Amino acid sequence: MSDAKPVLLTVDDDPEVSRAVERDLRRRYAAEYRVLRAESGAAALDLLRRLAARGEPVALLLVDQRMPGMTGVELLAAALAEAPNARDARRVLLTAYADTDAAIRAINDVRIHYYLTKPWDPPEQHLYPVLDDLLADWRATYRPPYDGVTVLGARWDPQAHALRDFLGRNLAPFRWLDPEQGGEGAALARALGTPALPAVAFPDGSVLARPDLMTLAGRVGLRTRAERPFYDLAVVGAGPAGLAAAVYGASEGLRTVLIEREAPGGQAGTSSNIENYLGFPAGLTGADRTRRATAQARKFGAEILTPQEVRGVRVDGRYKVRTLGDGSEVTASVVLVSTGVSYRRLDVPGAERLEGAGVYYGASLTEAMSCRDEAVYVVGGGNSAGQAAMYFARYASRVTILVRGPGLGETMSQYLIDQIASQPNIEVEARTEVAEVHGDGHVEALTLRCADGALQRVPASSLFVFIGAAPRTDWLDGVVARDAHGFLLTGPDLPRALPAAHAPAAVSPVALADAGASGRASGRVANWPLAREPYLLETDVPGLFAAGDVRHQSVKRVASAAGEGAIAVQFTHRYLAEA
């Protein structure tokens, strides 16, 4: 590939406008990009073909909609089909006010990332902020000629999958080579002396053979140990709620640490495209959102520890001490639990044996390109399953969504249902579930149980599971009140002590929790030591809060989880002021 600067291409048939756009782009971006212009769709398409032949990357297409012969939308559609180097470029449509409807349609037709209306003066206000953001996104996913971390391992090796998934979810750049496929992977294995696989090779020539995730995290620059012995706010879990709390807490001057056992982003971080998130009409990936949020949290001074697991918490007066997986301890005045939920395991023969070798829980996007021209099955009817199916459909020959219910209407957003219906290589099988997973070393086939009870064996290469939601709260057993499913009870849902005249001689904690959650009991919160009532997101331990999916009867949406994380910081301030 050429080492030329990435290209910013502007296309407009009006020479005066074309020169003005080129001038503004050069003024801002000439140091890092090569700015080119074309004055017709045909000329732009010819230029893109020549750039592709030379292997030169294209970072941005800024295209006017109203051009004779070929509209902006038509040019973008042709570029996607004929210029491979432009498929990952950020696509921006330049429109007049009257073209707004066409721009909106273009979001769906050619997946434009933004549309700008003329005039854009001053560019410092109307042009550069938009392009800065889009180009930052492009650079985050752009893969230049490679000189970085390499994971060497077989596709169906569960440990190799775990390494790739860990690096991908932690936004650590890497490439993967499979030595079993020959070529560069086999050559690298020979050059390294065929170490125990999977292995991770680094640019300095060093190699880690079968590394544990903590060791790998240290080598790629992730922080695993706290810098301070004491914090104002300790957030456990770096999903949308935890990241929001870290951003707001740190930005408001609280000494904040965020502890995550796997990777920032939570389940939302694995989403291939979140299209109903406020303010992003073209959608954004979970990785994009996670990258922005973690950068924002670090910008304000929050520490992010990953991979690091909280094994327990004890209360020492007004302080909470958390014991981490490596045996160290972190003390804070306030703890926010935002550990989210985990997908439930598929309890059928063969599923556990082939986990990581064709059976995956959640959207394992690192596996998507490996599924090219294969048959993929997705189990689940929620938005996460729908987003994954749409993403896998780019690569797989066929994606089949299996749902136990009558269809997707009761569990999935309508926009996703419409997209799935329009995707020719996605099928939905209602009232169907997996009865058994088959394969020798990796998934080769599934046995499906249909609505009438009949069993059908079908070939398959990968099975992605999105069923149910189990909270990660075992480490809080006996510390705070939980409902029957393990979700944390907070505020008005906390169990209440029965009035003395009606209380039985002994009431079990489970009975109290059930009574409080259902609203049947009244009176003070059981075992609550303060004169005030618990705050909205506070558990029955003062200063220990819960936010996001881990909380009893929370709204399972990214935006609501982020909102709860922000609100929890306001209650943190109140709690600290009480001291």
C-alpha positions as CSV (number, residue, x, y, z in Angstrom):
1,M,0.0,0.0,0.0
2,S,1.2,3.5,-0.7
3,D,2.4,5.6,2.2
4,A,0.7,8.8,0.8
5,K,-1.5,10.8,3.1
6,P,-5.2,9.8,3.3
7,V,-7.3,11.7,0.8
8,L,-10.1,14.2,1.5
9,L,-12.2,14.4,-1.8
10,T,-14.6,17.3,-2.4
11,V,-17.0,17.1,-5.3
12,D,-19.1,20.1,-6.6
13,D,-20.0,21.1,-10.2
14,D,-19.9,24.8,-9.2
15,P,-16.2,25.8,-9.6
16,E,-16.5,28.7,-7.2
17,V,-18.0,26.5,-4.5
18,S,-15.6,23.7,-5.2
19,R,-12.6,26.0,-4.8
20,A,-14.0,27.4,-1.6
21,V,-14.5,24.0,0.0
22,E,-11.0,22.9,-1.1
23,R,-9.6,26.1,0.4
24,D,-11.3,25.5,3.8
25,L,-10.2,21.9,3.9
26,R,-6.6,22.7,3.1
27,R,-6.5,25.4,5.7
28,R,-7.5,22.9,8.4
29,Y,-6.3,19.5,7.3
30,A,-3.4,19.8,4.8
31,A,-0.8,18.7,7.4
32,E,-2.4,15.3,7.8
33,Y,-4.4,14.7,4.6
34,R,-4.2,15.3,0.9
35,V,-7.1,17.4,-0.3
36,L,-8.4,16.7,-3.8
37,R,-11.4,18.1,-5.7
38,A,-13.5,17.1,-8.7
39,E,-16.1,19.1,-10.5
40,S,-18.4,16.2,-11.6
41,G,-19.6,12.9,-10.4
42,A,-17.9,11.1,-13.3
43,A,-14.6,12.8,-12.7
44,A,-14.8,12.0,-9.0
45,L,-15.5,8.3,-9.7
46,D,-12.6,8.1,-12.2
47,L,-10.3,9.7,-9.6
48,L,-11.5,7.2,-6.9
49,R,-10.7,4.3,-9.2
50,R,-7.2,5.5,-9.8
51,L,-6.6,6.0,-6.1
52,A,-7.9,2.5,-5.4
53,A,-5.5,1.1,-8.0
54,R,-2.6,2.8,-6.2
55,G,-3.8,1.6,-2.8
56,E,-4.3,5.1,-1.5
57,P,-6.8,5.4,1.4
58,V,-9.8,7.8,1.2
59,A,-10.9,9.3,4.5
60,L,-13.7,11.7,3.5
61,L,-16.1,12.2,0.6
62,L,-17.7,15.7,0.8
63,V,-20.2,15.6,-2.1
64,D,-22.7,18.1,-3.4
65,Q,-26.2,16.7,-4.0
66,R,-27.3,18.8,-6.9
67,M,-25.0,18.0,-9.8
68,P,-26.0,17.4,-13.4
69,G,-25.5,14.0,-14.8
70,M,-25.0,12.3,-11.4
71,T,-26.4,13.5,-8.1
72,G,-24.3,13.3,-4.9
73,V,-26.3,10.3,-3.7
74,E,-25.8,8.5,-7.0
75,L,-22.0,9.2,-6.8
76,L,-21.8,7.9,-3.3
77,A,-23.7,4.7,-4.3
78,A,-21.3,4.2,-7.3
79,A,-18.3,4.8,-5.1
80,L,-19.4,2.2,-2.6
81,A,-19.7,-0.3,-5.4
82,E,-16.6,0.5,-7.5
83,A,-14.0,2.0,-5.2
84,P,-13.0,-0.4,-2.3
85,N,-10.7,2.2,-0.8
86,A,-13.7,4.6,-0.3
87,R,-16.1,2.1,1.4
88,D,-14.8,3.1,4.9
89,A,-14.6,6.8,4.1
90,R,-16.8,9.2,6.0
91,R,-19.5,10.3,3.6
92,V,-20.9,13.8,3.9
93,L,-23.6,15.3,1.6
94,L,-23.6,19.0,0.9
95,T,-27.1,20.2,0.4
96,A,-29.3,23.3,-0.1
97,Y,-32.1,23.7,2.4
98,A,-34.6,22.3,-0.1
99,D,-32.6,19.0,-0.3
100,T,-33.1,18.1,3.3
101,D,-35.5,15.2,2.4
102,A,-33.0,13.8,0.0
103,A,-30.3,13.9,2.6
104,I,-32.5,12.1,5.1
105,R,-33.2,9.4,2.6
106,A,-29.5,9.1,1.9
107,I,-28.9,8.1,5.5
108,N,-30.6,4.8,4.6
109,D,-29.8,4.5,0.9
110,V,-26.0,5.1,1.0
111,R,-25.4,5.3,4.8
112,I,-24.1,8.9,4.8
113,H,-22.6,9.9,8.0
114,Y,-23.7,13.6,8.0
115,Y,-25.2,16.2,5.8
116,L,-24.3,19.9,5.7
117,T,-26.4,22.8,4.4
118,K,-25.0,25.7,2.4
119,P,-23.6,28.1,3.3
120,W,-21.2,26.7,5.9
121,D,-19.5,30.0,6.9
122,P,-17.9,30.4,9.3
123,P,-16.2,27.0,8.9
124,E,-14.9,27.2,12.4
125,Q,-18.5,26.9,13.6
126,H,-20.3,25.0,10.9
127,L,-17.8,22.8,9.1
128,Y,-14.7,22.0,11.1
129,P,-16.4,20.6,14.3
130,V,-18.4,18.1,12.2
131,L,-15.4,17.0,10.1
132,D,-13.1,16.8,13.1
133,D,-15.4,14.3,14.7
134,L,-15.9,12.3,11.6
135,L,-12.2,12.1,10.8
136,A,-11.5,11.1,14.4
137,D,-13.9,8.2,13.9
138,W,-12.3,7.2,10.6
139,R,-8.8,7.2,12.1
140,A,-10.0,5.1,15.0
141,T,-10.9,2.3,12.6
142,Y,-8.4,2.9,9.8
143,R,-5.8,0.2,9.4
144,P,-2.7,1.4,7.6
145,P,0.1,-1.0,6.6
146,Y,0.6,-3.0,9.8
147,D,3.3,-2.7,12.4
148,G,1.7,-3.5,15.7
149,V,0.4,-6.3,17.9
150,T,-0.3,-9.6,16.2
151,V,-2.4,-12.4,17.7
152,L,-1.3,-15.8,16.3
153,G,-3.9,-18.5,16.8
154,A,-6.4,-20.9,15.2
155,R,-9.9,-19.7,14.5
156,W,-11.5,-22.3,16.6
157,D,-9.2,-22.1,19.6
158,P,-11.3,-20.7,22.5
159,Q,-8.2,-19.1,24.1
160,A,-7.3,-17.4,20.8
161,H,-10.9,-16.1,20.6
162,A,-10.7,-14.8,24.1
163,L,-7.5,-12.9,23.3
164,R,-8.9,-11.3,20.2
165,D,-12.2,-10.5,21.9
166,F,-10.4,-8.9,24.8
167,L,-8.2,-6.7,22.6
168,G,-11.1,-5.7,20.3
169,R,-13.4,-4.8,23.2
170,N,-10.6,-2.8,24.9
171,L,-10.0,-0.9,21.6
172,A,-6.4,-2.1,21.4
173,P,-5.3,-2.2,17.7
174,F,-4.2,-5.7,16.6
175,R,-4.3,-8.1,13.7
176,W,-5.0,-11.8,13.8
177,L,-3.3,-14.4,11.7
178,D,-4.3,-18.1,11.7
179,P,-1.3,-20.4,11.1
180,E,-3.6,-23.2,10.1
181,Q,-4.6,-21.2,7.0
182,G,-1.0,-21.0,5.7
183,G,0.4,-17.8,4.3
184,E,1.6,-15.1,6.5
185,G,0.3,-16.8,9.7
186,A,2.2,-20.0,9.1
187,A,5.3,-18.0,8.1
188,L,5.2,-15.9,11.3
189,A,4.8,-19.1,13.4
190,R,7.9,-20.5,11.8
191,A,9.8,-17.3,12.3
192,L,8.9,-17.2,16.0
193,G,10.0,-20.8,16.4
194,T,6.4,-22.1,16.6
195,P,5.7,-21.0,20.2
196,A,2.8,-22.4,22.2
197,L,-0.3,-21.1,20.6
198,P,-2.1,-18.8,20.8
199,A,0.6,-16.3,21.0
200,V,0.8,-12.5,20.9
201,A,3.7,-10.9,19.1
202,F,4.8,-7.2,19.7
203,P,6.6,-4.7,17.4
204,D,9.7,-5.0,19.6
205,G,10.1,-8.6,18.7
206,S,8.9,-10.0,22.0
207,V,6.3,-12.7,22.2
208,L,3.8,-13.8,24.9
209,A,2.8,-17.5,24.5
210,R,-0.7,-18.3,25.8
211,P,-0.8,-15.2,28.0
212,D,-3.5,-14.5,30.7
213,L,-5.5,-11.4,30.2
214,M,-4.0,-9.5,33.1
215,T,-0.5,-9.9,31.6
216,L,-1.7,-9.0,28.1
217,A,-3.4,-5.9,29.5
218,G,-0.2,-4.7,31.0
219,R,1.7,-5.1,27.7
220,V,-0.8,-3.1,25.7
221,G,-0.9,-0.2,28.1
222,L,-4.1,-0.9,30.1
223,R,-4.1,0.2,33.7
224,T,-4.8,-2.7,36.2
225,R,-3.8,-1.2,39.5
226,A,-5.2,1.9,41.3
227,E,-2.9,4.9,41.7
228,R,-4.5,6.1,45.0
229,P,-5.4,4.4,48.2
230,F,-8.6,6.4,48.6
231,Y,-11.3,7.8,46.3
232,D,-14.5,9.9,46.6
233,L,-16.3,7.7,44.1
234,A,-15.5,4.1,43.0
235,V,-17.6,2.9,40.1
236,V,-17.8,-0.9,39.5
237,G,-18.6,-1.7,35.9
238,A,-17.8,0.3,32.8
239,G,-21.0,0.0,30.8
240,P,-23.0,3.1,29.8
241,A,-24.0,3.9,33.4
242,G,-20.5,3.4,34.8
243,L,-18.9,5.5,32.0
244,A,-21.4,8.3,32.5
245,A,-20.8,8.3,36.3
246,A,-17.0,8.4,35.7
247,V,-17.3,11.3,33.3
248,Y,-19.6,13.4,35.5
249,G,-17.9,12.5,38.8
250,A,-14.4,13.3,37.5
251,S,-15.5,16.4,35.7
252,E,-17.1,17.7,39.0
253,G,-13.9,17.3,41.0
254,L,-14.5,13.9,42.6
255,R,-11.5,11.5,42.9
256,T,-13.0,8.8,40.7
257,V,-11.9,5.3,39.8
258,L,-13.8,3.0,37.4
259,I,-13.2,-0.8,37.8
260,E,-14.1,-3.1,34.9
261,R,-13.6,-6.8,34.8
262,E,-13.6,-7.3,31.1
263,A,-13.7,-4.2,28.9
264,P,-15.3,-0.8,28.9
265,G,-18.6,-0.4,27.1
266,G,-20.6,-3.4,28.6
267,Q,-23.0,-5.2,26.3
268,A,-23.7,-1.9,24.5
269,G,-20.0,-1.7,23.6
270,T,-20.4,-4.8,21.4
271,S,-23.3,-3.3,19.4
272,S,-22.5,-3.0,15.7
273,N,-24.8,0.0,15.2
274,I,-27.0,1.8,17.7
275,E,-29.5,3.8,15.5
276,N,-32.0,5.0,18.2
277,Y,-29.4,6.8,20.3
278,L,-30.4,10.5,20.6
279,G,-28.4,12.9,18.4
280,F,-26.9,10.3,16.0
281,P,-29.4,9.9,13.1
282,A,-27.0,7.6,11.2
283,G,-26.3,5.6,14.3
284,L,-23.0,4.9,16.0
285,T,-21.3,1.7,16.9
286,G,-20.8,0.5,20.5
287,A,-17.1,0.8,20.0
288,D,-17.4,4.4,18.9
289,R,-19.5,5.3,21.9
290,T,-17.1,3.5,24.2
291,R,-14.0,5.2,22.7
292,R,-15.6,8.6,23.1
293,A,-16.7,8.0,26.7
294,T,-13.5,6.5,27.9
295,A,-11.5,9.3,26.4
296,Q,-13.8,11.8,28.0
297,A,-13.5,10.1,31.4
298,R,-9.7,10.0,31.2
299,K,-9.7,13.7,30.1
300,F,-11.3,14.7,33.4
301,G,-8.9,12.6,35.4
302,A,-10.9,9.4,36.1
303,E,-8.8,6.2,36.5
304,I,-10.0,3.2,34.6
305,L,-8.8,-0.2,35.7
306,T,-9.3,-3.1,33.3
307,P,-9.3,-6.1,33.5
308,Q,-9.9,-5.9,37.2
309,E,-12.6,-7.6,39.1
310,V,-14.2,-6.6,42.4
311,R,-14.5,-9.7,44.6
312,G,-16.2,-8.2,47.6
313,V,-17.0,-5.1,49.5
314,R,-17.1,-4.3,53.3
315,V,-18.4,-1.3,55.0
316,D,-16.1,0.5,57.5
317,G,-18.1,3.4,59.0
318,R,-18.7,5.8,56.1
319,Y,-16.1,4.1,53.9
320,K,-16.4,1.2,51.6
321,V,-13.5,-1.1,51.0
322,R,-13.4,-3.2,47.8
323,T,-11.3,-6.3,47.5
324,L,-10.0,-6.7,43.9
325,G,-9.2,-9.9,42.0
326,D,-5.4,-9.5,42.5
327,G,-5.9,-9.2,46.3
328,S,-5.4,-5.5,46.5
329,E,-7.9,-3.1,48.1
330,V,-9.4,0.2,47.1
331,T,-11.3,2.5,49.6
332,A,-13.9,5.1,48.7
333,S,-16.6,7.1,50.4
334,V,-19.2,6.1,47.7
335,V,-19.5,3.0,45.6
336,L,-21.7,2.9,42.5
337,V,-22.5,-0.6,41.2
338,S,-23.1,-0.6,37.5
339,T,-22.1,-4.1,36.5
340,G,-24.9,-4.6,34.1
341,V,-26.1,-8.1,33.1
342,S,-24.7,-11.1,31.4
343,Y,-26.4,-13.2,28.7
344,R,-27.7,-16.5,30.0
345,R,-25.9,-19.6,28.9
346,L,-27.5,-21.9,26.4
347,D,-28.3,-25.0,28.4
348,V,-28.3,-27.6,25.6
349,P,-26.0,-30.5,24.8
350,G,-22.8,-29.4,23.1
351,A,-23.1,-25.7,23.9
352,E,-20.7,-25.6,26.8
353,R,-18.1,-27.8,25.0
354,L,-18.0,-25.6,22.0
355,E,-18.1,-22.2,23.7
356,G,-15.5,-20.0,22.0
357,A,-15.3,-22.4,19.1
358,G,-18.4,-21.4,17.3
359,V,-20.7,-20.7,20.2
360,Y,-20.5,-17.1,21.4
361,Y,-22.4,-15.0,23.9
362,G,-23.1,-11.5,22.7
363,A,-22.0,-9.9,19.5
364,S,-18.5,-11.2,19.1
365,L,-17.7,-8.7,16.3
366,T,-14.1,-10.0,16.0
367,E,-15.6,-13.2,14.5
368,A,-17.7,-11.5,11.9
369,M,-15.3,-11.5,9.0
370,S,-14.4,-15.1,9.7
371,C,-18.0,-16.0,8.9
372,R,-17.8,-14.8,5.3
373,D,-20.0,-17.0,3.0
374,E,-21.0,-19.2,6.0
375,A,-24.3,-19.9,7.7
376,V,-24.7,-18.1,11.0
377,Y,-27.5,-18.4,13.6
378,V,-28.5,-15.8,16.1
379,V,-30.6,-16.8,19.2
380,G,-32.7,-14.0,20.7
381,G,-35.3,-11.4,19.8
382,G,-34.0,-8.2,21.4
383,N,-32.3,-5.2,19.8
384,S,-28.8,-6.6,20.5
385,A,-29.7,-9.7,18.5
386,G,-31.1,-7.6,15.7
387,Q,-28.1,-5.3,15.5
388,A,-25.8,-8.4,15.4
389,A,-27.8,-10.0,12.7
390,M,-27.6,-6.9,10.5
391,Y,-23.8,-6.8,11.0
392,F,-23.2,-10.4,10.4
393,A,-25.3,-10.3,7.2
394,R,-22.5,-8.2,5.6
395,Y,-20.3,-11.2,5.6
396,A,-22.3,-14.4,6.1
397,S,-24.1,-16.1,3.2
398,R,-27.2,-16.5,5.4
399,V,-28.1,-15.3,8.9
400,T,-31.0,-17.0,10.7
401,I,-32.6,-15.4,13.8
402,L,-34.2,-18.0,16.1
403,V,-36.9,-16.7,18.5
404,R,-39.0,-18.7,20.9
405,G,-42.0,-16.3,20.6
406,P,-44.3,-15.7,17.7
407,G,-42.0,-13.1,16.1
408,L,-39.9,-10.0,16.8
409,G,-42.7,-7.5,17.3
410,E,-42.9,-7.8,21.1
411,T,-39.2,-7.5,21.8
412,M,-37.4,-5.5,19.1
413,S,-37.5,-1.9,18.0
414,Q,-39.5,-1.3,14.8
415,Y,-36.7,0.2,12.9
416,L,-34.6,-2.9,13.3
417,I,-37.6,-5.2,12.3
418,D,-37.9,-3.1,9.1
419,Q,-34.2,-3.4,8.4
420,I,-34.2,-7.1,8.9
421,A,-37.3,-7.6,6.7
422,S,-35.5,-5.8,3.9
423,Q,-32.2,-7.7,4.2
424,P,-32.4,-10.7,1.7
425,N,-29.9,-13.0,3.5
426,I,-31.6,-12.7,7.0
427,E,-34.4,-15.2,7.9
428,V,-36.5,-15.2,11.1
429,E,-37.6,-18.6,12.5
430,A,-40.3,-18.0,15.1
431,R,-41.2,-20.5,17.8
432,T,-37.9,-22.2,17.2
433,E,-35.1,-23.0,19.6
434,V,-31.8,-24.8,19.7
435,A,-32.0,-28.4,21.0
436,E,-28.4,-29.4,20.5
437,V,-25.0,-28.1,19.1
438,H,-22.9,-30.5,17.1
439,G,-19.3,-30.4,16.1
440,D,-15.8,-31.9,16.5
441,G,-13.6,-29.1,17.8
442,H,-16.0,-26.4,16.4
443,V,-19.6,-25.9,15.6
444,E,-20.7,-27.8,12.5
445,A,-24.4,-28.2,12.8
446,L,-27.4,-27.5,15.1
447,T,-30.5,-29.4,16.0
448,L,-33.5,-27.1,16.1
449,R,-36.8,-27.8,17.8
450,C,-39.7,-26.3,15.8
451,A,-43.1,-25.1,16.9
452,D,-44.7,-28.5,16.4
453,G,-41.9,-30.3,18.4
454,A,-40.2,-31.7,15.4
455,L,-36.4,-31.8,15.3
456,Q,-34.4,-30.6,12.4
457,R,-30.6,-30.8,11.9
458,V,-29.1,-27.9,10.0
459,P,-25.5,-27.0,9.0
460,A,-24.0,-24.0,10.8
461,S,-20.6,-22.5,11.5
462,S,-21.4,-20.1,14.3
463,L,-24.1,-19.5,16.9
464,F,-24.4,-16.1,18.6
465,V,-26.6,-16.2,21.8
466,F,-28.6,-13.2,23.1
467,I,-31.0,-14.7,25.6
468,G,-32.1,-13.4,29.0
469,A,-30.2,-11.2,31.4
470,A,-28.5,-12.3,34.6
471,P,-27.1,-9.6,36.9
472,R,-23.5,-9.8,38.2
473,T,-24.2,-9.4,41.9
474,D,-23.1,-12.6,43.6
475,W,-20.2,-10.6,45.2
476,L,-22.8,-8.5,47.0
477,D,-24.7,-11.4,48.5
478,G,-25.4,-10.6,52.2
479,V,-24.2,-7.0,51.7
480,V,-27.2,-5.3,50.1
481,A,-30.8,-6.2,49.4
482,R,-31.5,-8.0,46.0
483,D,-34.6,-9.2,44.4
484,A,-35.3,-12.9,43.7
485,H,-33.3,-12.7,40.4
486,G,-30.3,-10.9,41.9
487,F,-31.0,-7.4,40.7
488,L,-30.2,-4.7,43.3
489,L,-33.1,-3.0,45.1
490,T,-32.8,0.8,45.5
491,G,-34.8,3.7,46.8
492,P,-38.6,3.1,46.8
493,D,-38.1,-0.6,45.9
494,L,-36.2,-1.4,49.1
495,P,-37.8,-3.8,51.5
496,R,-39.7,-2.0,54.3
497,A,-40.0,-3.2,57.9
498,L,-43.6,-4.2,58.7
499,P,-45.4,-2.1,61.3
500,A,-44.7,-3.5,64.8
501,A,-48.3,-4.4,65.5
502,H,-48.5,-6.6,62.4
503,A,-44.9,-7.9,62.1
504,P,-44.4,-11.6,62.6
505,A,-41.8,-12.8,65.2
506,A,-39.3,-13.3,62.4
507,V,-39.3,-12.0,58.8
508,S,-36.7,-13.4,56.4
509,P,-34.7,-11.0,54.2
510,V,-36.2,-12.6,51.1
511,A,-39.7,-12.0,52.4
512,L,-38.9,-8.4,53.2
513,A,-37.3,-7.9,49.7
514,D,-40.4,-9.4,48.0
515,A,-42.7,-7.2,50.1
516,G,-40.7,-4.1,49.5
517,A,-40.4,-4.7,45.7
518,S,-44.2,-5.3,45.4
519,G,-45.2,-2.4,47.6
520,R,-47.1,-4.5,50.1
521,A,-45.1,-3.4,53.1
522,S,-44.9,0.1,54.7
523,G,-42.8,1.8,57.2
524,R,-39.0,2.5,57.3
525,V,-36.5,0.7,55.2
526,A,-35.4,-2.5,57.0
527,N,-32.1,-2.0,58.8
528,W,-31.6,1.5,57.5
529,P,-29.4,3.4,59.9
530,L,-30.0,7.1,58.9
531,A,-32.8,9.5,59.7
532,R,-33.4,10.3,56.0
533,E,-34.9,8.0,53.5
534,P,-32.6,6.3,50.9
535,Y,-32.0,8.3,47.8
536,L,-33.6,7.1,44.5
537,L,-30.6,5.0,43.4
538,E,-29.3,4.1,46.8
539,T,-29.3,0.6,48.2
540,D,-30.0,-0.3,51.8
541,V,-26.3,0.5,52.6
542,P,-25.9,4.3,52.8
543,G,-23.5,5.5,50.2
544,L,-23.7,2.4,48.0
545,F,-25.6,3.1,44.9
546,A,-26.7,1.1,41.8
547,A,-27.4,2.3,38.3
548,G,-28.2,0.8,34.9
549,D,-29.3,-2.7,34.0
550,V,-28.1,-4.2,37.4
551,R,-30.8,-2.3,39.2
552,H,-34.3,-3.8,39.9
553,Q,-36.8,-2.8,37.2
554,S,-34.5,-0.5,35.4
555,V,-35.2,0.6,31.8
556,K,-32.9,-1.5,29.6
557,R,-31.7,1.2,27.2
558,V,-28.3,2.8,26.7
559,A,-29.6,6.4,27.2
560,S,-31.5,5.6,30.4
561,A,-28.4,3.8,31.9
562,A,-26.2,6.8,31.1
563,G,-28.8,9.0,32.7
564,E,-28.8,7.0,35.9
565,G,-25.0,7.1,36.0
566,A,-25.2,10.9,35.8
567,I,-27.9,11.1,38.4
568,A,-26.0,8.9,40.8
569,V,-23.2,11.5,40.8
570,Q,-25.6,14.1,42.1
571,F,-26.6,11.8,45.0
572,T,-22.9,11.2,45.6
573,H,-22.5,14.9,46.2
574,R,-25.4,14.9,48.6
575,Y,-24.0,11.9,50.5
576,L,-20.6,13.5,50.8
577,A,-22.1,16.8,52.0
578,E,-23.8,14.9,54.9
579,A,-20.4,14.0,56.3
